[in-house]
Amino acid sequence: MSNIPLDLERRCEQRWAARFSAARALRQQHRLERQQQLTARDNSKIKTHRAEAAGLRSVAAVCERGTEAALLPSRLG
């Protein structure tokens, strides 16, 4: 048996439960808000083709052009 009066023990348990359950609910709420923000941000992104916009070519295009250059007669000789 405990030496702590029963009413005091119950009050402490109730305060402890209220404090930690509120903190847990707040963390869950923040986590849900963050997930919603990330989802909204991902959906709003516009996908651009940066390589094409910058005038860059793919590796396949460069290799293809290199084989064409090898087939052309040389101007130096």
Rosetta silent file (secondary structure, phi, psi, omega in degrees, C-alpha in Angstrom):
SEQUENCE: MSNIPLDLERRCEQRWAARFSAARALRQQHRLERQQQLTARDNSKIKTHRAEAAGLRSVAAVCERGTEAALLPSRLG
SCORE:     score description
SCORE:     0.000 S_00000001
   1 L     0.000  146.511 -177.752    0.000    0.000    0.000 S_00000001
   2 L   -90.579  151.444  177.461    1.135    3.500   -0.780 S_00000001
   3 L   -86.668   -3.212 -179.476    1.533    6.294    1.777 S_00000001
   4 L   -83.631  131.304  177.038    0.132    8.845   -0.709 S_00000001
   5 L   -58.640  143.253 -174.061   -3.499    9.798   -0.102 S_00000001
   6 H   -61.471  -41.070 -179.660   -5.766    8.383   -2.787 S_00000001
   7 H   -65.337  -37.906  177.745   -7.286   11.741   -3.812 S_00000001
   8 H   -66.597  -41.772  178.898   -3.831   13.295   -4.255 S_00000001
   9 H   -62.841  -43.151  178.897   -2.683   10.321   -6.329 S_00000001
  10 H   -64.188  -41.980  178.378   -5.758   10.566   -8.559 S_00000001
  11 H   -62.253  -42.635  178.964   -5.284   14.307   -9.084 S_00000001
  12 H   -64.028  -42.433  178.776   -1.657   13.799  -10.073 S_00000001
  13 H   -64.044  -39.981  179.297   -2.597   11.013  -12.495 S_00000001
  14 H   -65.706  -42.677  178.393   -5.328   13.154  -14.053 S_00000001
  15 H   -64.186  -43.253  179.906   -2.979   16.116  -14.502 S_00000001
  16 H   -61.600  -46.071 -179.177   -0.290   13.880  -15.980 S_00000001
  17 H   -64.423  -41.428 -179.669   -2.754   12.281  -18.399 S_00000001
  18 H   -65.752  -41.336 -178.568   -4.211   15.646  -19.429 S_00000001
  19 H   -64.766  -48.519 -174.261   -0.786   17.169  -20.027 S_00000001
  20 H   -79.698  -29.712  177.094    0.600   14.352  -22.138 S_00000001
  21 H   -72.220  -33.739  177.210   -2.556   13.530  -24.083 S_00000001
  22 H   -67.935  -41.091  179.104   -2.888   17.221  -25.059 S_00000001
  23 H   -64.909  -39.124  178.945    0.732   17.338  -26.189 S_00000001
  24 H   -66.402  -42.819  178.542    0.247   14.179  -28.242 S_00000001
  25 H   -63.325  -38.573  178.714   -2.889   15.552  -29.894 S_00000001
  26 H   -65.788  -41.989  177.260   -1.048   18.786  -30.703 S_00000001
  27 H   -62.261  -41.700  178.651    1.856   16.858  -32.281 S_00000001
  28 H   -63.748  -40.635  179.408   -0.572   14.850  -34.401 S_00000001
  29 H   -63.032  -44.868  178.639   -2.293   18.026  -35.544 S_00000001
  30 H   -63.357  -40.109 -179.769    1.021   19.617  -36.531 S_00000001
  31 H   -64.040  -42.175  178.474    2.078   16.455  -38.368 S_00000001
  32 H   -64.685  -40.507  178.458   -1.180   16.390  -40.347 S_00000001
  33 H   -63.087  -41.946  178.640   -0.828   20.086  -41.238 S_00000001
  34 H   -63.250  -42.083  179.168    2.731   19.502  -42.459 S_00000001
  35 H   -63.716  -39.497  179.001    1.637   16.557  -44.593 S_00000001
  36 H   -66.295  -39.546  178.717   -1.146   18.630  -46.130 S_00000001
  37 H   -65.008  -43.144  179.592    1.273   21.466  -46.891 S_00000001
  38 H   -65.400  -39.959  179.093    3.751   19.079  -48.523 S_00000001
  39 H   -65.158  -43.659  179.406    1.013   17.440  -50.555 S_00000001
  40 H   -64.549  -39.569 -179.824   -0.320   20.804  -51.702 S_00000001
  41 H   -66.352  -41.380  179.417    3.206   21.963  -52.571 S_00000001
  42 H   -66.303  -38.075 -179.187    3.923   18.789  -54.585 S_00000001
  43 H   -72.182  -24.934 -175.982    0.669   19.092  -56.500 S_00000001
  44 H   -88.599   -9.016 -179.324    1.288   22.721  -57.366 S_00000001
  45 L   -68.453  135.913  175.802    4.733   22.176  -58.886 S_00000001
  46 L  -100.240  123.310 -178.386    4.859   22.657  -62.622 S_00000001
  47 L   -82.617  123.833  178.307    7.205   20.227  -64.264 S_00000001
  48 L  -115.614  153.705  175.541    9.433   21.883  -66.818 S_00000001
  49 L   -95.479   91.009 -173.246   11.918   20.344  -69.155 S_00000001
  50 H   -65.999  -36.304 -178.548   14.928   22.347  -68.091 S_00000001
  51 H   -64.056  -42.608  179.296   17.368   20.721  -70.492 S_00000001
  52 H   -68.394  -37.418 -179.179   15.242   21.596  -73.487 S_00000001
  53 H   -67.360  -30.947 -178.350   14.634   25.112  -72.223 S_00000001
  54 L   -88.628   -1.859  179.691   18.381   25.690  -71.814 S_00000001
  55 L    81.100   18.920  179.628   19.189   24.368  -75.293 S_00000001
  56 L   -87.759  156.787  179.508   20.969   21.277  -73.984 S_00000001
  57 L  -114.633  156.633  177.925   20.918   17.939  -75.740 S_00000001
  58 L   -75.973  167.032  179.354   20.597   14.461  -74.354 S_00000001
  59 H   -62.279  -40.334  179.900   23.505   12.023  -74.371 S_00000001
  60 H   -61.570  -40.394  179.958   21.847   10.025  -77.164 S_00000001
  61 H   -66.680  -38.586  179.336   21.576   13.129  -79.339 S_00000001
  62 H   -67.299  -43.655  179.433   25.235   13.992  -78.772 S_00000001
  63 H   -64.220  -41.254  179.405   26.359   10.440  -79.577 S_00000001
  64 H   -62.698  -41.047  179.475   24.194   10.374  -82.693 S_00000001
  65 H   -67.838  -34.376  178.378   25.672   13.654  -83.859 S_00000001
  66 H   -64.826  -38.024  178.699   29.175   12.318  -83.195 S_00000001
  67 H   -71.309  -33.083  176.545   28.636    9.334  -85.504 S_00000001
  68 H   -65.941  -39.334 -179.902   27.304   11.643  -88.223 S_00000001
  69 H   -66.023  -34.412  179.821   30.432   13.781  -87.946 S_00000001
  70 H   -69.517  -28.331 -179.940   32.607   10.703  -88.306 S_00000001
  71 H   -80.329  -21.661 -178.898   30.825    9.777  -91.544 S_00000001
  72 L   -75.990  145.818  178.093   31.288   13.211  -93.154 S_00000001
  73 L   -66.526  145.039 -178.436   34.454   13.791  -95.203 S_00000001
  74 L   -77.533  140.336  179.362   37.098   15.740  -93.427 S_00000001
  75 L   -85.590  -14.774 -175.558   37.780   19.281  -94.639 S_00000001
  76 L   -81.514  -27.638 -171.008   41.354   19.232  -93.408 S_00000001
  77 L  -116.897    0.000    0.000   42.694   16.520  -95.645 S_00000001
